[in-house]
Amino acid sequence: MEFSGALPTVDLTYSDVFLVPRRSAVTSRLQVDLAPRDGTAATIPLVASNMNSVTGPRLAAVLARRGGIGVLPQDMPLQHLDAAIRDVKSQPVLWDTPIVLAPEASVADALRLLPAVAGHGIVVAEGGGAVQVDRILGILPAARLATALPDAQLGDLVRSGTPALDADDIGSERHAFDVITDAGVEMMTVVHHGHLVGTLSARSALRSTLYAPAVDADGRLIVAAAIGINGDVAAKAKALAAAGVDVLVVDTAHGHQERMLEALRAVAALDLGLPIVAGNIVTADGVADLVDAGASILKVGVGPGAMCTTRMMTAVGRPQFSAVLETAEAARGLGAHVWADGGVRYPRDVALALAAGAASVMVGSWFAGTIEAPGELQSDADGRLYKESWGMASTKAVQARFGRLDAYERARKELFAEGISSSRIYLDPLRPGVEDLIDMITSGVRSSFTYAGAASVPEFHDRALVGLQSAAGYEEGKALPVSW
């Protein structure tokens, strides 16, 4: 990356900079390879943050199916983390994970899991798990839920005889797309040897031509998990590796500290053969110390998150673009990589983080309000759907993390809480699912690459030309509603 014009004399965040177009030989966005090449199996540079309100097994599986990585949060009890990892590993790679409900379930039950939007559906079946084909009643389109009474039973609403795809008969994604559209349905069940193995919509079949799934050596979806720096860190790392985790994230708010270095050395000494991510940091010195202790990927960002109040409470942090720029340069010299953590609100910000040298970009609150994020859908007084979100240093997170302490010790911890304890993240009716956001983000980033004349992430690091802009310049770039 290089600056257009004079070098900056102050630290910069994403809104302070822009990309300048260059002569390009990249003629199509489909020529662009977004693989981060950071030692993980990811094929797109997106990582779901290890926040309780962002990443659970459902979102992690969907994100991996489209090439990214979800990081399960460290606040989960070890047995729950083990179960979540195994859950992701058991999910289909080529098909969507089916949402299965019994015919006796109500519309209200379904709406807690899935909004009434097009392109999604519920498999209504007797039994659960690997459901026999002759016990599947059909697929109920999610949009049908909008016109049904809350207490109506799904078995009374589903149409029988919904066509199914046999996994052995699907020759290609195009073939599946044509079969679904020719049948005039939104989605179909996918069966194999008489068992339900997934669902597939026309849009999912189309997405499969654009994204390569992120899979392990056994062809299963990948997943990361976070661990803190206290307690028996090595024992927890070994347990997660035994469960099948693909990436370990050693995480604390202030990553450049002695206890982090001790934890990293303990994990690295296990020689588990897994990428080790550590953070958070914002300086080249932090990179050097954490890489020396065993990290191969650095998590960069202090204070830019939407749920974070660290900068206002402590004055500690650093504008994110400059933090990524400095740490990525230092990491590159040591053979390590950077994940930019926080501060992205538009696809442009993801592109700028990659331009600054990040291998991948972590997304938190942006994913929190999606269908696949943890938690049930709720509605406000106006009927708008939302999910709750909270910061990982907030009082709510502290209470969950230290729930087993006695009341006195827990109260002492709560005195030092930072961040927002509860916030409503509203479901975007145009992009209700995490895949919808992935489409939007990667489409914008692919275009950024073509403007820079780059066909890969390393090329984009080299060719990105960045300029400085005023606040008015940033506002000029926003689309405004037309008024007549």
VEXRO-817412 format. One record per residue (C-alpha): residue number from 1; x, y, z. Coordinates in steps of 0.1 Angstrom, whole numbers, plus 5000, padded with zeros to 4 digits. Layout:
<rs>
@num NUM&u X&v Y&w Z
...
</rs>
This chain:
<rs>
@num 1&u 5000&v 5000&w 5000
@num 2&u 5011&v 5035&w 4993
@num 3&u 4997&v 5070&w 5001
@num 4&u 4987&v 5093&w 4974
@num 5&u 5003&v 5126&w 4982
@num 6&u 5018&v 5136&w 5015
@num 7&u 5023&v 5111&w 5043
@num 8&u 4999&v 5115&w 5072
@num 9&u 5012&v 5132&w 5104
@num 10&u 4983&v 5118&w 5126
@num 11&u 4968&v 5084&w 5131
@num 12&u 4939&v 5076&w 5108
@num 13&u 4907&v 5056&w 5109
@num 14&u 4887&v 5042&w 5080
@num 15&u 4866&v 5073&w 5074
@num 16&u 4898&v 5094&w 5070
@num 17&u 4910&v 5076&w 5039
@num 18&u 4898&v 5064&w 5005
@num 19&u 4911&v 5043&w 4977
@num 20&u 4923&v 5059&w 4945
@num 21&u 4916&v 5040&w 4913
@num 22&u 4946&v 5027&w 4893
@num 23&u 4952&v 5013&w 4858
@num 24&u 4938&v 4977&w 4860
@num 25&u 4941&v 4946&w 4839
@num 26&u 4914&v 4929&w 4861
@num 27&u 4883&v 4929&w 4840
@num 28&u 4859&v 4910&w 4862
@num 29&u 4851&v 4907&w 4899
@num 30&u 4850&v 4870&w 4893
@num 31&u 4887&v 4871&w 4886
@num 32&u 4894&v 4881&w 4922
@num 33&u 4906&v 4856&w 4947
@num 34&u 4897&v 4867&w 4982
@num 35&u 4916&v 4839&w 5001
@num 36&u 4935&v 4855&w 5030
@num 37&u 4965&v 4831&w 5028
@num 38&u 4970&v 4834&w 5066
@num 39&u 4976&v 4797&w 5074
@num 40&u 4939&v 4790&w 5079
@num 41&u 4916&v 4773&w 5054
@num 42&u 4895&v 4804&w 5049
@num 43&u 4886&v 4814&w 5013
@num 44&u 4872&v 4848&w 5021
@num 45&u 4887&v 4874&w 5045
@num 46&u 4858&v 4875&w 5070
@num 47&u 4859&v 4863&w 5106
@num 48&u 4829&v 4864&w 5130
@num 49&u 4840&v 4879&w 5163
@num 50&u 4842&v 4858&w 5195
@num 51&u 4812&v 4877&w 5210
@num 52&u 4784&v 4858&w 5228
@num 53&u 4758&v 4877&w 5207
@num 54&u 4775&v 4872&w 5174
@num 55&u 4790&v 4837&w 5170
@num 56&u 4774&v 4804&w 5178
@num 57&u 4775&v 4771&w 5159
@num 58&u 4747&v 4781&w 5136
@num 59&u 4764&v 4813&w 5123
@num 60&u 4798&v 4796&w 5123
@num 61&u 4786&v 4769&w 5100
@num 62&u 4770&v 4792&w 5076
@num 63&u 4800&v 4815&w 5075
@num 64&u 4824&v 4786&w 5069
@num 65&u 4802&v 4772&w 5041
@num 66&u 4808&v 4805&w 5023
@num 67&u 4845&v 4805&w 5031
@num 68&u 4849&v 4825&w 5063
@num 69&u 4856&v 4816&w 5100
@num 70&u 4835&v 4820&w 5131
@num 71&u 4852&v 4823&w 5165
@num 72&u 4832&v 4807&w 5193
@num 73&u 4835&v 4829&w 5225
@num 74&u 4856&v 4820&w 5255
@num 75&u 4828&v 4826&w 5279
@num 76&u 4811&v 4793&w 5269
@num 77&u 4818&v 4765&w 5294
@num 78&u 4842&v 4740&w 5280
@num 79&u 4816&v 4712&w 5275
@num 80&u 4795&v 4737&w 5256
@num 81&u 4824&v 4747&w 5234
@num 82&u 4831&v 4710&w 5227
@num 83&u 4795&v 4705&w 5217
@num 84&u 4795&v 4736&w 5195
@num 85&u 4827&v 4726&w 5177
@num 86&u 4813&v 4691&w 5170
@num 87&u 4780&v 4707&w 5159
@num 88&u 4797&v 4727&w 5133
@num 89&u 4818&v 4697&w 5121
@num 90&u 4786&v 4677&w 5116
@num 91&u 4769&v 4703&w 5094
@num 92&u 4766&v 4698&w 5056
@num 93&u 4791&v 4715&w 5034
@num 94&u 4773&v 4714&w 5001
@num 95&u 4738&v 4720&w 5014
@num 96&u 4722&v 4744&w 5039
@num 97&u 4716&v 4731&w 5074
@num 98&u 4678&v 4724&w 5077
@num 99&u 4657&v 4739&w 5103
@num 100&u 4634&v 4710&w 5114
@num 101&u 4602&v 4714&w 5134
@num 102&u 4575&v 4690&w 5143
@num 103&u 4540&v 4694&w 5128
@num 104&u 4527&v 4702&w 5163
@num 105&u 4550&v 4733&w 5165
@num 106&u 4533&v 4766&w 5162
@num 107&u 4539&v 4796&w 5140
@num 108&u 4550&v 4815&w 5171
@num 109&u 4576&v 4788&w 5177
@num 110&u 4589&v 4791&w 5141
@num 111&u 4591&v 4829&w 5142
@num 112&u 4615&v 4827&w 5171
@num 113&u 4639&v 4810&w 5148
@num 114&u 4632&v 4824&w 5114
@num 115&u 4615&v 4857&w 5103
@num 116&u 4588&v 4857&w 5076
@num 117&u 4612&v 4865&w 5047
@num 118&u 4615&v 4850&w 5013
@num 119&u 4643&v 4825&w 5005
@num 120&u 4641&v 4806&w 5038
@num 121&u 4619&v 4778&w 5050
@num 122&u 4612&v 4752&w 5077
@num 123&u 4612&v 4715&w 5072
@num 124&u 4581&v 4701&w 5089
@num 125&u 4588&v 4665&w 5098
@num 126&u 4579&v 4639&w 5124
@num 127&u 4609&v 4630&w 5145
@num 128&u 4642&v 4648&w 5144
@num 129&u 4679&v 4644&w 5134
@num 130&u 4684&v 4622&w 5104
@num 131&u 4647&v 4622&w 5093
@num 132&u 4634&v 4594&w 5070
@num 133&u 4621&v 4608&w 5037
@num 134&u 4587&v 4592&w 5042
@num 135&u 4583&v 4611&w 5075
@num 136&u 4590&v 4646&w 5060
@num 137&u 4557&v 4664&w 5055
@num 138&u 4573&v 4692&w 5034
@num 139&u 4589&v 4726&w 5035
@num 140&u 4570&v 4756&w 5048
@num 141&u 4582&v 4788&w 5032
@num 142&u 4591&v 4813&w 5058
@num 143&u 4571&v 4840&w 5041
@num 144&u 4540&v 4820&w 5048
@num 145&u 4544&v 4827&w 5085
@num 146&u 4535&v 4863&w 5080
@num 147&u 4499&v 4855&w 5071
@num 148&u 4492&v 4827&w 5096
@num 149&u 4479&v 4830&w 5132
@num 150&u 4506&v 4826&w 5159
@num 151&u 4489&v 4795&w 5174
@num 152&u 4485&v 4777&w 5140
@num 153&u 4503&v 4744&w 5138
@num 154&u 4529&v 4740&w 5111
@num 155&u 4515&v 4706&w 5100
@num 156&u 4483&v 4723&w 5090
@num 157&u 4501&v 4749&w 5069
@num 158&u 4526&v 4728&w 5050
@num 159&u 4519&v 4715&w 5016
@num 160&u 4524&v 4678&w 5012
@num 161&u 4544&v 4663&w 4983
@num 162&u 4571&v 4690&w 4982
@num 163&u 4597&v 4677&w 4957
@num 164&u 4631&v 4666&w 4970
@num 165&u 4666&v 4665&w 4956
@num 166&u 4686&v 4633&w 4958
@num 167&u 4722&v 4642&w 4967
@num 168&u 4735&v 4615&w 4943
@num 169&u 4715&v 4630&w 4914
@num 170&u 4728&v 4666&w 4917
@num 171&u 4753&v 4670&w 4889
@num 172&u 4763&v 4706&w 4895
@num 173&u 4752&v 4738&w 4912
@num 174&u 4737&v 4749&w 4879
@num 175&u 4717&v 4717&w 4877
@num 176&u 4703&v 4721&w 4912
@num 177&u 4694&v 4757&w 4904
@num 178&u 4675&v 4747&w 4873
@num 179&u 4656&v 4719&w 4891
@num 180&u 4645&v 4742&w 4919
@num 181&u 4634&v 4770&w 4896
@num 182&u 4617&v 4747&w 4872
@num 183&u 4597&v 4732&w 4901
@num 184&u 4585&v 4767&w 4909
@num 185&u 4595&v 4764&w 4946
@num 186&u 4618&v 4785&w 4968
@num 187&u 4637&v 4756&w 4982
@num 188&u 4639&v 4718&w 4984
@num 189&u 4650&v 4692&w 5009
@num 190&u 4681&v 4672&w 5000
@num 191&u 4680&v 4635&w 5008
@num 192&u 4707&v 4608&w 5007
@num 193&u 4699&v 4571&w 5012
@num 194&u 4665&v 4580&w 5026
@num 195&u 4677&v 4605&w 5051
@num 196&u 4674&v 4643&w 5052
@num 197&u 4709&v 4658&w 5048
@num 198&u 4700&v 4694&w 5041
@num 199&u 4680&v 4719&w 5022
@num 200&u 4689&v 4739&w 4991
@num 201&u 4674&v 4771&w 4976
@num 202&u 4680&v 4785&w 4942
@num 203&u 4700&v 4813&w 4958
@num 204&u 4721&v 4788&w 4978
@num 205&u 4729&v 4769&w 4946
@num 206&u 4739&v 4801&w 4930
@num 207&u 4761&v 4811&w 4959
@num 208&u 4779&v 4777&w 4957
@num 209&u 4793&v 4788&w 4923
@num 210&u 4807&v 4820&w 4939
@num 211&u 4822&v 4808&w 4972
@num 212&u 4844&v 4779&w 4981
@num 213&u 4837&v 4765&w 5015
@num 214&u 4864&v 4766&w 5043
@num 215&u 4870&v 4730&w 5052
@num 216&u 4895&v 4710&w 5072
@num 217&u 4916&v 4681&w 5059
@num 218&u 4886&v 4657&w 5063
@num 219&u 4864&v 4680&w 5043
@num 220&u 4844&v 4693&w 5073
@num 221&u 4835&v 4730&w 5079
@num 222&u 4862&v 4748&w 5099
@num 223&u 4856&v 4767&w 5132
@num 224&u 4877&v 4787&w 5156
@num 225&u 4874&v 4790&w 5193
@num 226&u 4887&v 4816&w 5218
@num 227&u 4903&v 4810&w 5252
@num 228&u 4912&v 4836&w 5278
@num 229&u 4946&v 4841&w 5294
@num 230&u 4936&v 4830&w 5330
@num 231&u 4934&v 4795&w 5345
@num 232&u 4948&v 4764&w 5328
@num 233&u 4951&v 4777&w 5293
@num 234&u 4971&v 4748&w 5280
@num 235&u 4945&v 4722&w 5292
@num 236&u 4917&v 4742&w 5276
@num 237&u 4936&v 4744&w 5243
@num 238&u 4943&v 4707&w 5243
@num 239&u 4906&v 4700&w 5249
@num 240&u 4895&v 4722&w 5221
@num 241&u 4920&v 4706&w 5197
@num 242&u 4907&v 4672&w 5207
@num 243&u 4872&v 4684&w 5199
@num 244&u 4884&v 4693&w 5164
@num 245&u 4888&v 4731&w 5165
@num 246&u 4908&v 4745&w 5135
@num 247&u 4921&v 4778&w 5149
@num 248&u 4928&v 4788&w 5185
@num 249&u 4923&v 4825&w 5195
@num 250&u 4940&v 4835&w 5227
@num 251&u 4921&v 4867&w 5236
@num 252&u 4921&v 4895&w 5261
@num 253&u 4913&v 4932&w 5258
@num 254&u 4949&v 4942&w 5264
@num 255&u 4970&v 4916&w 5246
@num 256&u 5004&v 4932&w 5251
@num 257&u 5009&v 4920&w 5287
@num 258&u 5029&v 4895&w 5306
@num 259&u 5001&v 4871&w 5313
@num 260&u 4992&v 4869&w 5276
@num 261&u 5028&v 4861&w 5268
@num 262&u 5028&v 4833&w 5294
@num 263&u 4996&v 4819&w 5280
@num 264&u 5009&v 4820&w 5244
@num 265&u 5041&v 4802&w 5254
@num 266&u 5020&v 4775&w 5271
@num 267&u 4998&v 4770&w 5241
@num 268&u 5026&v 4771&w 5216
@num 269&u 5046&v 4745&w 5236
@num 270&u 5018&v 4720&w 5230
@num 271&u 5027&v 4719&w 5193
@num 272&u 4991&v 4713&w 5183
@num 273&u 4996&v 4721&w 5146
@num 274&u 4970&v 4748&w 5147
@num 275&u 4972&v 4785&w 5138
@num 276&u 4973&v 4806&w 5170
@num 277&u 4957&v 4840&w 5170
@num 278&u 4965&v 4864&w 5198
@num 279&u 4954&v 4899&w 5208
@num 280&u 4943&v 4925&w 5210
@num 281&u 4972&v 4948&w 5201
@num 282&u 4977&v 4980&w 5181
@num 283&u 5015&v 4984&w 5179
@num 284&u 5045&v 4969&w 5161
@num 285&u 5061&v 4962&w 5196
@num 286&u 5030&v 4941&w 5204
@num 287&u 5034&v 4922&w 5172
@num 288&u 5071&v 4914&w 5179
@num 289&u 5064&v 4902&w 5215
@num 290&u 5033&v 4881&w 5206
@num 291&u 5049&v 4864&w 5176
@num 292&u 5080&v 4856&w 5196
@num 293&u 5057&v 4840&w 5222
@num 294&u 5041&v 4818&w 5196
@num 295&u 5013&v 4837&w 5178
@num 296&u 5010&v 4834&w 5140
@num 297&u 4981&v 4858&w 5136
@num 298&u 4976&v 4890&w 5155
@num 299&u 4942&v 4904&w 5164
@num 300&u 4944&v 4942&w 5160
@num 301&u 4921&v 4968&w 5175
@num 302&u 4915&v 4985&w 5208
@num 303&u 4883&v 5005&w 5211
@num 304&u 4868&v 5006&w 5176
@num 305&u 4839&v 4982&w 5182
@num 306&u 4803&v 4993&w 5182
@num 307&u 4797&v 4979&w 5217
@num 308&u 4830&v 4991&w 5231
@num 309&u 4834&v 5021&w 5254
@num 310&u 4871&v 5016&w 5262
@num 311&u 4883&v 5048&w 5245
@num 312&u 4858&v 5070&w 5263
@num 313&u 4864&v 5053&w 5296
@num 314&u 4902&v 5051&w 5295
@num 315&u 4915&v 5072&w 5266
@num 316&u 4933&v 5040&w 5254
@num 317&u 4931&v 5028&w 5219
@num 318&u 4942&v 5038&w 5184
@num 319&u 4925&v 5048&w 5152
@num 320&u 4920&v 5015&w 5134
@num 321&u 4935&v 5022&w 5100
@num 322&u 4968&v 5033&w 5114
@num 323&u 4968&v 5004&w 5139
@num 324&u 4963&v 4979&w 5111
@num 325&u 4989&v 4996&w 5088
@num 326&u 5017&v 4995&w 5115
@num 327&u 5010&v 4960&w 5128
@num 328&u 5006&v 4944&w 5094
@num 329&u 5039&v 4958&w 5082
@num 330&u 5056&v 4944&w 5114
@num 331&u 5038&v 4911&w 5111
@num 332&u 5048&v 4907&w 5074
@num 333&u 5085&v 4910&w 5083
@num 334&u 5081&v 4882&w 5109
@num 335&u 5061&v 4859&w 5086
@num 336&u 5029&v 4865&w 5106
@num 337&u 4995&v 4879&w 5097
@num 338&u 4969&v 4904&w 5110
@num 339&u 4932&v 4902&w 5116
@num 340&u 4917&v 4937&w 5118
@num 341&u 4892&v 4936&w 5147
@num 342&u 4864&v 4962&w 5148
@num 343&u 4854&v 4995&w 5133
@num 344&u 4839&v 4982&w 5100
@num 345&u 4805&v 4995&w 5092
@num 346&u 4805&v 4994&w 5054
@num 347&u 4822&v 4972&w 5028
@num 348&u 4846&v 5001&w 5021
@num 349&u 4860&v 4997&w 5056
@num 350&u 4867&v 4960&w 5050
@num 351&u 4885&v 4969&w 5017
@num 352&u 4905&v 4996&w 5035
@num 353&u 4916&v 4971&w 5063
@num 354&u 4928&v 4947&w 5036
@num 355&u 4946&v 4976&w 5018
@num 356&u 4963&v 4984&w 5051
@num 357&u 4977&v 4949&w 5052
@num 358&u 4951&v 4928&w 5071
@num 359&u 4947&v 4892&w 5060
@num 360&u 4911&v 4891&w 5073
@num 361&u 4886&v 4914&w 5089
@num 362&u 4867&v 4905&w 5120
@num 363&u 4830&v 4914&w 5121
@num 364&u 4810&v 4918&w 5153
@num 365&u 4778&v 4938&w 5156
@num 366&u 4773&v 4938&w 5119
@num 367&u 4765&v 4901&w 5121
@num 368&u 4747&v 4903&w 5155
@num 369&u 4713&v 4910&w 5142
@num 370&u 4711&v 4883&w 5116
@num 371&u 4689&v 4852&w 5115
@num 372&u 4718&v 4829&w 5123
@num 373&u 4733&v 4849&w 5153
@num 374&u 4727&v 4834&w 5188
@num 375&u 4695&v 4842&w 5205
@num 376&u 4658&v 4843&w 5196
@num 377&u 4642&v 4869&w 5174
@num 378&u 4622&v 4894&w 5193
@num 379&u 4599&v 4922&w 5182
@num 380&u 4595&v 4958&w 5195
@num 381&u 4563&v 4977&w 5200
@num 382&u 4563&v 4986&w 5163
@num 383&u 4567&v 4950&w 5152
@num 384&u 4603&v 4954&w 5141
@num 385&u 4625&v 4923&w 5147
@num 386&u 4657&v 4925&w 5166
@num 387&u 4682&v 4904&w 5186
@num 388&u 4701&v 4916&w 5217
@num 389&u 4738&v 4924&w 5216
@num 390&u 4763&v 4934&w 5242
@num 391&u 4800&v 4942&w 5246
@num 392&u 4823&v 4915&w 5259
@num 393&u 4836&v 4937&w 5287
@num 394&u 4802&v 4949&w 5297
@num 395&u 4784&v 4942&w 5330
@num 396&u 4763&v 4916&w 5313
@num 397&u 4793&v 4898&w 5299
@num 398&u 4812&v 4900&w 5332
@num 399&u 4782&v 4885&w 5351
@num 400&u 4781&v 4855&w 5326
@num 401&u 4819&v 4851&w 5327
@num 402&u 4822&v 4851&w 5365
@num 403&u 4788&v 4836&w 5374
@num 404&u 4804&v 4809&w 5395
@num 405&u 4822&v 4833&w 5418
@num 406&u 4806&v 4842&w 5451
@num 407&u 4785&v 4874&w 5451
@num 408&u 4812&v 4895&w 5467
@num 409&u 4839&v 4886&w 5441
@num 410&u 4815&v 4890&w 5412
@num 411&u 4804&v 4924&w 5424
@num 412&u 4841&v 4935&w 5426
@num 413&u 4845&v 4924&w 5389
@num 414&u 4814&v 4943&w 5379
@num 415&u 4829&v 4975&w 5392
@num 416&u 4854&v 4975&w 5364
@num 417&u 4830&v 4966&w 5336
@num 418&u 4832&v 4986&w 5303
@num 419&u 4810&v 4985&w 5272
@num 420&u 4773&v 4984&w 5265
@num 421&u 4753&v 4957&w 5283
@num 422&u 4723&v 4956&w 5261
@num 423&u 4716&v 4969&w 5227
@num 424&u 4690&v 4960&w 5201
@num 425&u 4704&v 4951&w 5167
@num 426&u 4675&v 4952&w 5143
@num 427&u 4671&v 4927&w 5115
@num 428&u 4678&v 4943&w 5081
@num 429&u 4647&v 4933&w 5061
@num 430&u 4668&v 4935&w 5029
@num 431&u 4697&v 4914&w 5043
@num 432&u 4683&v 4893&w 5071
@num 433&u 4708&v 4865&w 5069
@num 434&u 4745&v 4864&w 5074
@num 435&u 4749&v 4852&w 5038
@num 436&u 4731&v 4883&w 5026
@num 437&u 4758&v 4904&w 5044
@num 438&u 4786&v 4883&w 5030
@num 439&u 4773&v 4889&w 4995
@num 440&u 4772&v 4926&w 5000
@num 441&u 4806&v 4928&w 5017
@num 442&u 4825&v 4906&w 4992
@num 443&u 4808&v 4922&w 4962
@num 444&u 4821&v 4956&w 4974
@num 445&u 4856&v 4943&w 4982
@num 446&u 4859&v 4925&w 4949
@num 447&u 4851&v 4958&w 4931
@num 448&u 4877&v 4975&w 4953
@num 449&u 4903&v 4950&w 4940
@num 450&u 4894&v 4956&w 4904
@num 451&u 4898&v 4994&w 4908
@num 452&u 4932&v 4987&w 4923
@num 453&u 4942&v 4963&w 4896
@num 454&u 4946&v 4934&w 4921
@num 455&u 4934&v 4898&w 4916
@num 456&u 4944&v 4886&w 4951
@num 457&u 4948&v 4898&w 4987
@num 458&u 4986&v 4900&w 4985
@num 459&u 4983&v 4920&w 4952
@num 460&u 4958&v 4943&w 4968
@num 461&u 4983&v 4949&w 4997
@num 462&u 5009&v 4960&w 4972
@num 463&u 4987&v 4980&w 4947
@num 464&u 4963&v 4998&w 4969
@num 465&u 4967&v 5036&w 4966
@num 466&u 4952&v 5054&w 4995
@num 467&u 4944&v 5091&w 4999
@num 468&u 4934&v 5113&w 5028
@num 469&u 4901&v 5131&w 5030
@num 470&u 4882&v 5156&w 5051
@num 471&u 4850&v 5148&w 5070
@num 472&u 4832&v 5166&w 5041
@num 473&u 4849&v 5143&w 5016
@num 474&u 4837&v 5113&w 5035
@num 475&u 4801&v 5126&w 5036
@num 476&u 4802&v 5133&w 4999
@num 477&u 4807&v 5096&w 4993
@num 478&u 4775&v 5086&w 5010
@num 479&u 4744&v 5080&w 4989
@num 480&u 4716&v 5104&w 4999
@num 481&u 4678&v 5097&w 4994
@num 482&u 4664&v 5117&w 4965
@num 483&u 4637&v 5142&w 4974
@num 484&u 4614&v 5158&w 4948
</rs>
